[in-house]
Amino acid sequence: MDFDIVTRESEIGDLIEPWTQLATSAGRPYCLPQWGLSWWHNLAPARAELRIVVARDGAAVTGVAPFFATRSRAGLTTFRLLAQGLAMPVEPVAEHAAKPDVARSFAAGLAGCSPGPDFVVFEGLADRSWPRLLADSWPQTRPLVHDDYIRRAPAVSRLDESLKAWLGTRSSNFRQQIRRNQRRLESLDVTIHRSTVDSDTTSEIDAFCRLHHSRWRDRGGSGVLTEAVERMLRDSAPELLARDALRLWFIRSGDEVISSQLFLRAGGTLSYWLGGFDDAWAKYQPAQVTLLAAVEGAIADGDRHIDLGYGEQLYKSRFADSMTTLEWSTVVTRGSGYAKRRAAIAPRWTRRAVSERVPQNLKTKINERLASLRR
């Protein structure tokens, strides 16, 4: 199996379709090139360089590892995946049966880059085998694989043939509450919608951003939705909609959007990314009603799995019936300069270890206090 290294956007061209097919086959919405490349256009770090490793079996593309490289002031090079940290899971994609051979191609490609990686960082992997497959396949001395930490993400993995049947798997309290809120909203003439290729996508994305920011304004602000991310959403939404890969569900009261929740979709997996709602409607729990509409839509579309996103918030637990384990790992290459690499990364591992021990409620209070000081 051979490989190519794509270092310029102009070289991507014919790669888009096989890359899309691999991400779809893997059921990895955030690995779609339309999402990753839009992130690259809008959020790539200064002086970052593309390093997309493409595994090929003859003319067929069997794997894509869309890395980019950054270089620190200390002269150390880190490889990360496009859009990593914005959503998860983000990981290399490959034909399942060819995965070991693809990993060897990826390792050879990475090791052959100039400059080569000092670190290969993975954040939020669902397929936790990738770091070790790369390390085991490395053409020189096997790198160190450091397991930074793991997190859990709630999921819906038992989708029934109808919404009624699925609701039957939920608690009676949940069923009563959400049905009551549905009826109350219907009595107020609100309507539930899903974006389509014919939608006014710009205004719908604008409403989504407004509602998300309003929810986080008094809690330190959104840690995700920056101006650059908003540009990314506006840029990528039309193409994602055209490929049936975007699900923007929202509730409208007259001309006003009061709840909006954004999902990506690929290969039978629906991934919840972010949402928001108008606090004036909070007593009707519009976010949960919107999520229920998304579940019903997933059932109608034949989806098999709903990823509710990183974080174990209470509202997610009411929908979830399983958990996905996500892993953060760092591959540290050996050879010349290995001691320097270990010394450079040690403080980050220490900070993460300390952060693990700080309760989430304390982190929230700190963020709220910082927000009040900025006002």
C-alpha positions in Angstrom: 0.0 0.0 0.0 1.3 3.4 -1.0 0.8 6.9 0.4 0.7 10.6 -0.6 1.2 13.6 1.5 -1.1 16.5 0.6 0.5 19.9 1.6 -1.6 22.3 -0.5 -5.4 22.8 -0.9 -4.9 22.8 -4.6 -3.8 19.2 -4.4 -7.0 18.0 -2.6 -9.3 18.0 -5.7 -10.3 14.4 -6.4 -9.7 13.4 -2.8 -13.0 15.0 -1.5 -15.3 12.2 -2.7 -13.3 9.2 -1.4 -12.6 11.0 1.8 -16.4 11.7 2.2 -17.1 8.0 1.5 -14.6 6.8 4.1 -16.0 9.2 6.8 -19.5 8.1 5.9 -18.7 4.4 6.0 -17.1 4.9 9.4 -20.1 6.8 10.8 -17.9 9.8 11.7 -19.7 13.1 10.8 -17.0 15.3 12.2 -14.5 13.6 9.9 -16.3 14.8 6.8 -13.9 16.9 4.6 -16.6 19.6 4.3 -16.4 20.2 8.0 -12.6 19.7 8.4 -11.6 21.9 5.5 -14.0 24.7 6.5 -12.3 24.6 9.9 -8.9 24.9 8.1 -10.1 27.9 6.1 -11.4 29.8 9.1 -9.6 28.6 12.2 -6.2 27.2 11.2 -3.4 28.5 13.5 -1.0 31.0 12.1 1.8 29.4 10.1 0.1 26.0 10.3 0.9 23.7 7.4 -1.3 20.9 5.8 0.0 17.4 6.2 -2.9 15.2 4.9 -1.7 11.6 4.7 -3.5 9.6 2.0 -3.2 5.8 1.9 -3.7 4.2 -1.5 -4.1 0.7 -2.8 -3.3 1.2 -6.4 -5.7 4.0 -7.6 -8.1 3.4 -4.7 -8.0 5.7 -1.6 -8.2 3.4 1.4 -7.5 5.9 4.2 -7.2 9.6 5.0 -5.4 11.1 8.0 -6.0 14.9 7.7 -3.2 16.3 9.8 -1.8 19.8 10.0 1.6 20.8 11.5 2.5 23.6 13.8 6.0 24.5 15.1 6.7 26.0 18.6 9.2 28.6 19.4 11.3 25.8 20.9 11.5 24.3 17.4 9.2 21.3 18.2 6.6 20.2 15.6 3.1 19.0 16.6 0.7 17.2 14.3 -3.0 17.4 15.0 -6.1 16.5 13.0 -8.3 19.2 11.2 -11.1 20.5 13.5 -9.7 18.6 16.5 -10.9 20.1 19.7 -14.0 21.7 18.1 -16.0 18.5 17.9 -15.4 14.9 18.6 -14.7 12.2 17.7 -12.3 13.4 15.0 -9.8 10.7 13.8 -8.2 9.2 10.7 -10.7 7.3 8.5 -9.9 4.0 6.7 -11.5 1.0 5.1 -12.1 -1.2 8.1 -10.6 -4.4 6.6 -7.5 -2.5 5.5 -6.9 -0.7 8.7 -3.6 -2.3 9.8 -2.1 -1.7 6.3 -3.5 1.8 6.2 -1.9 2.5 9.7 1.5 1.4 8.3 1.1 3.9 5.4 0.1 6.6 7.8 3.1 5.9 10.0 5.5 5.9 7.0 4.0 9.1 5.7 4.2 10.9 9.1 7.8 9.7 9.7 8.8 10.8 6.2 7.6 14.4 6.6 10.1 17.2 6.8 10.1 18.3 9.5 8.8 15.2 11.1 6.5 15.2 14.1 7.8 15.5 17.6 4.3 14.9 18.8 1.2 13.5 17.2 -1.8 14.7 19.4 -5.2 13.1 19.4 -8.1 14.6 21.2 -11.4 12.8 21.8 -10.8 9.6 19.9 -13.7 7.1 19.8 -11.5 4.5 17.9 -8.8 4.3 20.6 -6.6 2.0 18.6 -5.2 4.6 16.3 -2.3 5.9 18.5 -1.0 2.4 19.1 -1.4 1.3 15.5 0.7 4.2 14.4 3.3 3.6 17.1 3.5 -0.1 16.3 3.9 0.7 12.6 6.5 3.5 13.0 9.4 2.8 10.7 12.1 3.9 13.2 12.2 3.4 17.0 8.7 2.9 18.4 7.3 6.2 19.8 6.0 6.6 23.3 2.1 6.6 23.5 0.9 8.6 26.5 -2.7 8.2 27.5 -3.6 11.7 28.6 -7.1 11.0 29.9 -10.5 9.6 28.9 -14.0 11.1 29.0 -17.5 9.8 28.4 -20.1 11.0 25.9 -23.8 10.1 26.3 -25.4 8.4 23.3 -28.6 6.9 22.1 -27.7 3.5 20.6 -31.1 1.7 20.8 -33.3 3.5 18.2 -36.6 1.7 17.7 -38.9 1.6 14.7 -41.0 4.5 15.9 -40.8 7.5 18.3 -43.6 5.9 20.4 -41.6 2.7 20.8 -38.4 4.7 21.6 -40.3 6.8 24.2 -41.4 3.5 25.8 -37.8 2.9 26.8 -37.6 6.2 28.7 -38.9 6.9 32.2 -42.6 7.7 32.7 -41.6 11.0 34.2 -39.6 12.0 31.1 -42.4 10.9 28.8 -45.0 12.9 30.7 -42.9 16.0 31.0 -41.8 16.2 27.4 -45.3 15.3 26.0 -46.8 18.0 28.2 -44.3 20.6 27.0 -45.0 19.6 23.4 -48.7 20.2 23.9 -48.2 23.5 25.7 -46.0 24.7 22.9 -48.4 23.5 20.2 -51.2 25.5 22.0 -49.1 28.6 21.6 -48.8 28.0 17.8 -45.1 27.3 17.7 -43.8 25.1 14.9 -40.8 22.8 14.6 -38.6 22.9 11.5 -35.5 21.4 10.0 -33.2 23.3 7.7 -33.2 22.1 4.0 -31.2 23.0 0.9 -33.9 25.6 0.2 -33.7 27.2 3.6 -32.4 30.7 4.3 -29.4 29.0 5.9 -27.6 32.3 6.8 -30.5 33.6 8.9 -31.0 30.1 10.5 -27.3 29.9 11.5 -27.5 33.5 12.8 -30.5 32.6 15.0 -28.6 29.5 16.2 -25.6 31.6 17.2 -27.7 34.3 18.9 -29.5 31.7 21.0 -26.3 29.9 22.0 -24.6 33.1 23.1 -27.6 34.3 25.1 -27.5 31.0 27.1 -23.8 31.5 28.0 -23.5 35.2 28.3 -23.9 35.2 32.1 -21.7 32.1 32.6 -18.5 33.3 31.2 -19.4 33.3 27.5 -19.3 30.4 25.1 -16.1 28.5 25.1 -16.9 27.1 21.6 -18.7 29.6 19.4 -16.2 32.3 18.4 -16.6 34.6 15.4 -14.3 32.3 13.4 -16.4 29.3 14.3 -19.5 31.2 13.2 -17.8 31.9 9.8 -17.0 28.2 9.5 -20.6 27.3 10.1 -21.9 29.7 7.5 -19.3 28.5 5.0 -19.9 24.8 5.5 -23.6 24.7 6.0 -24.7 24.9 2.3 -22.4 22.0 1.2 -23.3 19.9 4.3 -27.0 20.4 3.6 -26.5 19.5 0.0 -24.9 16.2 1.1 -27.7 15.6 3.7 -25.0 15.8 6.4 -26.4 18.8 8.4 -29.4 18.7 10.7 -30.3 22.1 12.1 -33.5 21.6 14.1 -35.3 24.7 15.5 -38.6 25.9 17.0 -40.2 29.0 15.7 -42.8 31.3 17.3 -44.1 33.4 14.5 -41.0 34.9 12.9 -38.8 34.3 16.0 -36.6 31.3 16.5 -36.8 30.3 20.2 -34.7 27.1 20.2 -32.0 25.8 17.8 -29.9 22.6 17.9 -27.2 21.7 15.4 -26.3 18.1 14.4 -24.0 16.5 11.8 -24.9 13.2 10.2 -22.9 10.5 8.4 -23.3 6.7 7.9 -26.2 6.2 10.2 -24.8 8.3 13.0 -26.3 11.6 14.1 -23.9 13.8 16.2 -25.2 16.6 18.4 -22.8 19.5 18.3 -24.3 22.6 20.0 -27.5 24.4 20.7 -29.3 27.2 22.5 -32.8 28.5 23.4 -34.5 31.7 24.5 -34.6 31.9 28.3 -38.1 33.5 28.1 -39.4 30.1 27.0 -37.4 28.0 29.5 -40.4 26.7 31.4 -41.4 24.8 28.3 -38.0 23.1 28.0 -37.7 23.9 24.3 -34.3 22.4 23.9 -35.5 19.0 25.0 -38.5 19.3 22.7 -36.2 20.1 19.8 -33.9 17.2 20.7 -37.0 14.9 20.7 -37.8 16.1 17.1 -34.2 15.2 16.2 -34.7 11.7 17.6 -37.9 11.3 15.6 -36.1 12.6 12.5 -33.2 10.1 13.0 -35.7 7.2 13.3 -37.4 8.3 10.1 -34.0 8.6 8.4 -33.0 5.1 9.5 -30.1 6.3 11.7 -28.7 3.7 14.1 -26.9 5.9 16.6 -27.2 9.4 18.1 -24.0 10.8 19.7 -25.1 13.5 22.2 -21.7 15.0 22.5 -19.0 15.3 25.1 -20.2 16.1 28.6 -22.6 14.4 30.9 -25.2 17.1 31.4 -28.5 16.1 33.0 -30.6 16.8 30.0 -28.5 14.4 27.9 -28.8 11.7 30.5 -32.6 11.8 30.1 -32.2 10.8 26.4 -29.1 8.6 26.6 -29.1 4.8 27.0 -25.3 4.3 26.6 -21.9 5.9 26.8 -19.1 6.3 24.3 -15.6 6.4 25.7 -13.4 9.1 24.2 -9.6 9.2 24.6 -7.0 11.9 24.6 -3.5 10.6 23.6 -0.1 11.9 22.7 2.4 10.0 20.5 5.9 11.2 21.3 8.5 10.2 18.7 11.9 9.0 19.9 15.4 9.4 18.6 17.4 12.6 18.6 15.8 15.3 20.8 13.6 12.8 22.8 14.6 14.3 26.2 13.7 17.7 24.9 10.3 16.5 23.8 9.6 14.9 27.2 10.7 18.0 29.0 8.5 20.2 26.8 5.3 18.2 27.3 5.7 17.4 31.0 4.0 20.6 32.2 1.0 20.0 30.1 0.6 16.5 31.5 0.9 17.9 35.0 -1.8 20.6 34.4 -4.1 18.0 33.0 -3.6 15.8 36.1 -4.4 18.8 38.4 -7.4 19.7 36.3 -8.8 16.2 36.7 -9.0 16.8 40.4 -10.9 20.2 40.2 -14.7 19.7 40.5 -16.7 20.9 37.6 -18.9 23.2 39.9 -15.7 25.0 41.0 -14.6 25.4 37.3 -18.0 26.9 36.6 -17.8 29.3 39.5 -14.3 30.4 38.4 -15.6 31.1 34.8 -18.6 33.1 36.1 -16.3 35.1 38.4 -14.0 35.9 35.5 -17.0 36.9 33.3 -18.2 39.3 36.0 -14.8 40.9 36.2 -14.7 41.5 32.5 -18.1 43.3 32.5 
